[in-house]
Amino acid sequence: MSNNFKNIMIFASAGIGDFLCATSALFLIKDISNETKVLLITFDSNLQLTDKKLAIDEFILINKKYYSSKNIFIRYAYKILFCIVNYRKFYKYENILFLDQLSWFTFVIKYFYRIKNIIGPDLTWFGNNIKNPSAKYYTKIISMPADSDRVHISARYHILIRALFKTSNLSMPIFPDTSYLVDKIKNIIGKTKKYKIVFCLSGSVKWRYWDLNYFKEVIKTLDRTINATFFIVGNGQKQIKEADNLKTGILNADIRNICGKISLLELHEFFKLTDLLISVDTGCVHIASSAKIPVISLHGTTLPEQSRPMSHKAVALCSYRNCSPCNDKIALTGKICNNIKCMYDITPEHVLAEVRKILK
């Protein structure tokens, strides 16, 4: 297969954090070959995070609400409609690279769209030497490191891109310019104390969760020892409610709940004006690391070797229990762990020790 692609589709059905890591590899394509036409297939929520530096020529957006619907009829009806509606766009391309495995869509690409070159990894993104079930449909299989749990997701994306394009270059994640939002964010932040410390209480999946009482203990201790204003960020009704409970539970602290009140781009500019983020492993830690602020990320069900923020200012805390990580178990069996000891093992004292080092 020639490295001089006239066109290529990139399938990146990743969440916000993984997608930001993927931008570091996607940037290399146009940096190597300006002549290659690139179509990016990704979730609609990732569009606003796609910087013009990536030079994506065309998009096919996946509606995440319908694609991930709990209603099985809606989910399958949407996938069928998606394949039909976008037929003409797919038909114009000869090559497709899968950054993630997705058996049903790979089957469609091979037998319905009849794409000439289908490329992807030989192993799944989790576990140790777990074969990618989609690989049987590929025309070119790219070899990946055996222990996926201990290979950073950005390194995985770089391996895939560099297998197709002749380059030894590396890149950091690319985030759109948000400086035009600075005045708006300053108004949202308002007058604060000396330090501005941000918390993200939970991620998009319930097993990436740190006990609310742990967060409360950290805030209480910091409020007694340093002059700080505390912000809670996140999205969804559950996080808004938890943030309100945290705020009412610590009456004397300056706690401000901005969950659901700012967009992803605004969140990036918001982080640039703060001093520290303490968060579970979720998209927030990657946005904050792009804003170049210190981050303390909490890991257990995932390992920091795979998903830690790409920043020298980031500290990743992990208990490394024998059962960690459990991403592979959840993906293979569908059984979710309801006893996340790996997260409870990370104590408030561990977090406070790192805060003291960062804020000196």
C-alpha positions as a printed NumPy array, in Angstrom:
array([[  0.   ,   0.   ,   0.   ],
       [  1.337,   3.429,  -0.936],
       [  2.049,   6.002,   1.74 ],
       [  0.866,   8.73 ,  -0.655],
       [ -2.862,   8.569,  -0.025],
       [ -5.061,  10.719,  -2.232],
       [ -7.767,  10.429,   0.375],
       [ -8.431,   8.686,   3.652],
       [-11.277,   8.404,   6.145],
       [-10.406,   8.378,   9.843],
       [-12.922,   6.735,  12.167],
       [-12.569,   8.095,  15.728],
       [-15.593,   7.152,  17.82 ],
       [-13.868,   8.395,  20.956],
       [-15.072,  10.407,  23.903],
       [-13.787,  13.899,  24.606],
       [-10.615,  12.874,  26.462],
       [ -9.55 ,  10.211,  23.973],
       [-10.422,  12.469,  21.048],
       [ -8.136,  15.216,  22.361],
       [ -5.354,  12.641,  22.603],
       [ -6.15 ,  11.579,  19.029],
       [ -5.642,  15.14 ,  17.75 ],
       [ -1.933,  14.777,  18.51 ],
       [ -1.751,  12.014,  15.883],
       [ -4.276,  13.492,  13.441],
       [ -2.145,  16.635,  13.248],
       [  0.685,  14.601,  11.718],
       [ -1.293,  13.712,   8.572],
       [ -1.423,  17.172,   7.003],
       [  1.969,  17.971,   8.495],
       [  3.327,  15.129,   6.343],
       [  1.127,  15.383,   3.257],
       [ -0.946,  18.437,   2.363],
       [ -2.267,  16.622,  -0.682],
       [ -4.128,  13.942,   1.269],
       [ -7.854,  14.625,   1.58 ],
       [ -9.078,  13.677,   5.049],
       [-12.625,  12.852,   6.111],
       [-13.113,  12.536,   9.861],
       [-15.923,  10.402,  11.281],
       [-16.533,  11.274,  14.925],
       [-19.149,  12.207,  17.514],
       [-20.907,  15.546,  17.065],
       [-19.69 ,  16.589,  20.53 ],
       [-16.09 ,  16.493,  19.244],
       [-16.631,  18.931,  16.38 ],
       [-16.067,  22.036,  18.498],
       [-12.742,  20.546,  19.667],
       [-11.428,  20.13 ,  16.115],
       [ -8.892,  22.881,  15.549],
       [ -8.357,  24.275,  12.052],
       [ -4.696,  23.221,  12.341],
       [ -5.834,  19.635,  11.805],
       [ -6.969,  20.701,   8.311],
       [ -9.833,  18.204,   8.146],
       [-11.444,  18.499,   4.683],
       [-14.77 ,  16.871,   5.45 ],
       [-16.745,  15.55 ,   8.414],
       [-19.323,  12.872,   9.044],
       [-20.771,  13.446,  12.494],
       [-22.296,  10.753,  14.68 ],
       [-25.185,  11.903,  16.864],
       [-24.032,  10.631,  20.24 ],
       [-27.489,  10.917,  21.806],
       [-29.061,   8.473,  19.337],
       [-25.948,   6.355,  18.78 ],
       [-25.679,   5.58 ,  22.508],
       [-29.402,   5.562,  23.29 ],
       [-30.577,   3.097,  25.94 ],
       [-33.535,   2.337,  23.667],
       [-32.292,  -0.521,  21.467],
       [-34.774,   0.299,  18.689],
       [-33.628,   3.936,  18.494],
       [-29.99 ,   2.852,  18.576],
       [-30.249,   0.371,  15.713],
       [-32.622,   2.537,  13.649],
       [-30.144,   5.411,  13.893],
       [-27.196,   3.233,  12.795],
       [-29.106,   1.996,   9.734],
       [-30.182,   5.518,   8.812],
       [-26.63 ,   6.79 ,   9.363],
       [-25.237,   4.267,   6.862],
       [-27.869,   5.11 ,   4.236],
       [-27.706,   8.91 ,   4.556],
       [-23.901,   9.037,   4.313],
       [-23.539,   6.535,   1.48 ],
       [-22.444,   9.116,  -1.125],
       [-19.732,  10.556,   1.107],
       [-18.261,   7.15 ,   1.899],
       [-18.381,   6.128,  -1.73 ],
       [-15.875,   8.87 ,  -2.697],
       [-13.097,   7.411,  -0.521],
       [-10.793,   4.448,  -1.129],
       [ -9.168,   4.171,   2.3  ],
       [-10.367,   4.106,   5.893],
       [ -8.37 ,   3.922,   9.117],
       [-10.069,   2.78 ,  12.318],
       [ -8.573,   4.334,  15.436],
       [-11.034,   2.242,  17.466],
       [-12.507,  -1.181,  16.84 ],
       [-16.174,  -1.31 ,  15.781],
       [-17.26 ,  -4.608,  14.261],
       [-20.706,  -3.69 ,  12.941],
       [-19.453,  -0.619,  11.076],
       [-16.363,  -2.391,   9.745],
       [-18.705,  -5.03 ,   8.293],
       [-20.744,  -2.271,   6.59 ],
       [-17.59 ,  -0.629,   5.233],
       [-16.398,  -3.892,   3.693],
       [-19.583,  -5.378,   2.273],
       [-21.958,  -2.421,   1.786],
       [-19.664,   0.482,   0.894],
       [-16.957,  -1.836,  -0.504],
       [-14.094,   0.424,   0.553],
       [-10.873,  -0.798,  -1.049],
       [ -8.431,  -0.419,   1.857],
       [ -9.607,  -1.   ,   5.438],
       [ -6.917,  -0.449,   8.059],
       [ -6.899,  -0.893,  11.817],
       [ -5.189,  -2.308,  14.919],
       [ -4.719,  -6.004,  15.61 ],
       [ -5.551,  -5.669,  19.324],
       [ -8.304,  -3.983,  21.334],
       [ -7.696,  -0.762,  23.282],
       [ -7.903,  -2.621,  26.611],
       [ -6.388,  -5.691,  28.252],
       [ -3.324,  -7.764,  27.497],
       [ -3.089,  -9.252,  24.014],
       [ -6.86 ,  -9.286,  23.393],
       [ -7.499,  -9.716,  19.673],
       [ -9.552,  -7.087,  17.877],
       [-12.675,  -8.848,  16.511],
       [-12.911,  -6.262,  13.724],
       [ -9.485,  -7.202,  12.351],
       [-10.954, -10.034,  10.258],
       [-12.455,  -7.363,   7.978],
       [ -9.238,  -5.362,   7.527],
       [ -7.099,  -5.388,   4.408],
       [ -4.136,  -4.067,   6.431],
       [ -3.63 ,  -4.932,  10.09 ],
       [ -1.328,  -2.747,  12.185],
       [  0.527,  -4.43 ,  15.045],
       [  0.078,  -2.859,  18.479],
       [  1.922,  -3.357,  21.818],
       [  0.512,  -6.373,  23.667],
       [ -0.361,  -4.712,  26.982],
       [ -2.9  ,  -2.087,  25.93 ],
       [ -3.614,  -1.112,  29.544],
       [ -0.056,   0.198,  29.881],
       [  0.208,   2.   ,  26.549],
       [ -1.016,   5.573,  26.53 ],
       [ -3.934,   6.071,  24.171],
       [ -2.067,   8.875,  22.356],
       [  0.851,   6.495,  21.673],
       [ -1.632,   4.01 ,  20.224],
       [ -2.981,   6.671,  17.847],
       [  0.54 ,   7.696,  16.835],
       [  1.463,   4.095,  16.02 ],
       [ -1.557,   3.814,  13.715],
       [ -0.855,   7.07 ,  11.86 ],
       [  2.897,   6.478,  11.595],
       [  2.303,   3.015,  10.154],
       [  0.673,   4.666,   7.126],
       [  2.685,   7.858,   6.716],
       [  6.464,   8.025,   6.674],
       [  7.266,  10.143,   9.697],
       [  9.047,   9.933,  13.022],
       [  7.453,  13.162,  14.248],
       [  5.485,  13.461,  17.45 ],
       [  2.858,  15.987,  18.46 ],
       [  0.951,  17.107,  21.521],
       [ -2.862,  17.459,  21.496],
       [ -4.204,  20.346,  19.442],
       [ -6.897,  22.526,  21.018],
       [ -8.736,  25.413,  19.305],
       [ -7.881,  28.981,  20.294],
       [-10.215,  30.18 ,  23.059],
       [ -8.597,  33.506,  23.92 ],
       [-11.587,  35.406,  22.485],
       [-13.64 ,  34.044,  25.412],
       [-11.42 ,  35.514,  28.131],
       [-13.667,  38.48 ,  29.006],
       [-16.742,  36.267,  29.289],
       [-14.916,  33.81 ,  31.528],
       [-13.535,  36.574,  33.742],
       [-17.103,  37.71 ,  34.346],
       [-18.164,  34.166,  35.217],
       [-15.263,  33.749,  37.638],
       [-15.75 ,  37.134,  39.264],
       [-13.883,  38.185,  42.374],
       [-12.071,  35.342,  44.103],
       [ -9.601,  34.589,  46.849],
       [ -5.875,  34.063,  46.167],
       [ -6.128,  30.539,  44.749],
       [ -8.745,  29.171,  42.365],
       [ -9.044,  25.394,  42.709],
       [-11.368,  23.391,  40.447],
       [-12.999,  20.01 ,  41.121],
       [-14.686,  17.562,  38.748],
       [-16.63 ,  15.069,  40.859],
       [-17.43 ,  12.277,  38.415],
       [-17.034,  11.156,  34.823],
       [-19.414,   9.99 ,  32.136],
       [-19.403,   6.448,  33.563],
       [-20.338,   5.709,  37.16 ],
       [-17.363,   3.492,  37.986],
       [-14.996,   6.443,  37.53 ],
       [-16.098,   7.967,  40.788],
       [-14.422,   9.277,  43.932],
       [-16.445,   9.393,  47.127],
       [-18.208,  12.721,  47.659],
       [-17.126,  12.695,  51.321],
       [-13.506,  12.508,  50.153],
       [-13.987,  15.62 ,  48.041],
       [-15.666,  17.287,  51.008],
       [-12.721,  16.467,  53.298],
       [-10.228,  17.867,  50.782],
       [-12.159,  21.117,  50.421],
       [-12.635,  21.494,  54.2  ],
       [ -8.907,  21.012,  54.833],
       [ -7.859,  23.397,  52.069],
       [-10.381,  25.991,  53.234],
       [ -8.801,  25.926,  56.697],
       [ -5.214,  26.117,  55.455],
       [ -5.122,  28.286,  52.322],
       [ -6.963,  31.303,  50.954],
       [ -8.898,  29.679,  48.087],
       [-12.1  ,  29.823,  46.055],
       [-13.394,  26.422,  44.923],
       [-15.184,  25.762,  41.627],
       [-17.142,  22.623,  40.692],
       [-17.338,  21.769,  36.975],
       [-19.084,  19.002,  35.107],
       [-22.249,  18.217,  33.219],
       [-25.51 ,  16.378,  33.739],
       [-28.168,  16.608,  36.425],
       [-26.42 ,  14.165,  38.741],
       [-23.226,  16.218,  38.867],
       [-25.179,  19.457,  39.327],
       [-27.025,  17.912,  42.284],
       [-23.814,  16.527,  43.829],
       [-22.121,  19.902,  43.48 ],
       [-25.059,  21.605,  45.214],
       [-24.885,  19.053,  48.041],
       [-21.167,  19.719,  48.398],
       [-21.734,  23.456,  48.485],
       [-24.482,  23.301,  51.13 ],
       [-22.477,  20.798,  53.196],
       [-19.535,  23.199,  53.674],
       [-21.21 ,  26.475,  54.562],
       [-18.17 ,  28.67 ,  55.278],
       [-16.144,  27.799,  52.169],
       [-16.326,  29.849,  48.96 ],
       [-17.683,  27.11 ,  46.671],
       [-19.161,  27.961,  43.261],
       [-21.134,  25.443,  41.234],
       [-20.76 ,  26.071,  37.483],
       [-21.755,  22.573,  36.356],
       [-23.57 ,  22.738,  33.015],
       [-23.101,  26.51 ,  32.738],
       [-20.168,  26.685,  30.306],
       [-19.283,  24.955,  27.034],
       [-16.198,  22.821,  26.396],
       [-14.387,  25.724,  24.716],
       [-15.322,  28.049,  27.568],
       [-14.106,  25.402,  30.016],
       [-10.68 ,  25.485,  28.343],
       [-10.395,  29.246,  28.79 ],
       [-11.777,  28.922,  32.319],
       [ -9.007,  26.48 ,  33.241],
       [ -6.369,  28.921,  31.931],
       [ -7.471,  31.385,  34.615],
       [ -7.342,  28.897,  37.513],
       [ -4.549,  27.308,  39.546],
       [ -5.359,  23.602,  39.833],
       [ -7.832,  20.908,  38.783],
       [ -8.566,  17.868,  40.975],
       [-10.623,  15.353,  39.02 ],
       [-11.485,  11.743,  38.339],
       [-10.288,  10.329,  35.021],
       [-12.542,  12.114,  32.539],
       [-12.403,  14.566,  29.637],
       [-11.887,  17.527,  31.992],
       [ -8.334,  16.467,  32.862],
       [ -7.332,  16.531,  29.185],
       [ -8.92 ,  19.933,  28.573],
       [ -7.144,  21.284,  31.655],
       [ -3.791,  19.847,  30.593],
       [ -4.259,  21.543,  27.187],
       [ -4.745,  24.775,  29.141],
       [ -1.356,  24.089,  30.779],
       [ -2.489,  24.178,  34.406],
       [ -1.554,  21.665,  37.128],
       [ -3.849,  18.63 ,  37.292],
       [ -4.327,  15.895,  39.887],
       [ -6.15 ,  13.   ,  38.192],
       [ -7.581,  10.027,  40.1  ],
       [ -7.351,   6.577,  38.487],
       [ -8.419,   3.062,  39.414],
       [-10.68 ,   1.426,  36.867],
       [ -8.255,   2.792,  34.275],
       [ -4.495,   3.004,  34.683],
       [ -2.632,   6.307,  34.348],
       [ -0.233,   4.589,  31.943],
       [ -3.136,   4.482,  29.482],
       [ -5.149,   7.619,  30.163],
       [ -3.213,  10.163,  32.229],
       [ -3.2  ,  13.811,  31.067],
       [ -0.467,  14.637,  28.557],
       [  1.275,  17.321,  30.604],
       [  4.372,  17.602,  32.763],
       [  2.184,  19.525,  35.221],
       [ -0.124,  16.547,  35.749],
       [  0.042,  14.182,  38.728],
       [ -1.791,  10.866,  38.34 ],
       [ -2.792,   9.027,  41.514],
       [ -3.653,   5.323,  41.331],
       [ -4.016,   2.571,  43.948],
       [ -2.97 ,  -0.263,  41.561],
       [ -5.146,  -2.952,  43.113],
       [ -4.938,  -6.496,  41.761],
       [ -8.312,  -6.054,  40.053],
       [ -7.267,  -2.821,  38.296],
       [ -7.882,  -1.926,  35.583],
       [-11.366,  -3.343,  34.999],
       [-12.086,  -1.68 ,  31.641],
       [-11.5  ,  -4.989,  29.891],
       [-13.801,  -6.901,  32.253],
       [-16.582,  -4.353,  31.77 ],
       [-16.158,  -4.328,  27.991],
       [-16.076,  -8.13 ,  27.674],
       [-18.733,  -9.104,  30.227],
       [-20.857,  -5.984,  30.574],
       [-20.675,  -6.371,  34.371],
       [-20.004,  -3.066,  36.09 ],
       [-18.095,  -2.992,  39.381],
       [-20.238,  -1.545,  42.171],
       [-17.513,  -1.803,  44.785],
       [-14.81 ,   0.504,  43.476],
       [-12.212,  -0.084,  46.187],
       [ -9.528,   1.053,  43.751],
       [-10.909,   4.595,  44.003],
       [-11.523,   4.481,  47.774],
       [ -7.888,   3.492,  48.276],
       [ -6.894,   6.947,  47.064],
       [ -7.41 ,   8.911,  50.26 ],
       [ -7.881,  12.659,  50.796],
       [ -4.445,  12.685,  52.453],
       [ -2.862,  11.472,  49.198],
       [ -4.534,  14.29 ,  47.275],
       [ -3.745,  16.955,  49.877],
       [ -0.056,  15.985,  49.863],
       [  0.083,  16.636,  46.105],
       [ -1.843,  19.922,  46.447],
       [  0.732,  21.167,  48.946],
       [  3.568,  20.35 ,  46.531],
       [  1.845,  22.113,  43.633],
       [  0.772,  25.259,  45.517],
       [  3.914,  25.202,  47.731]])
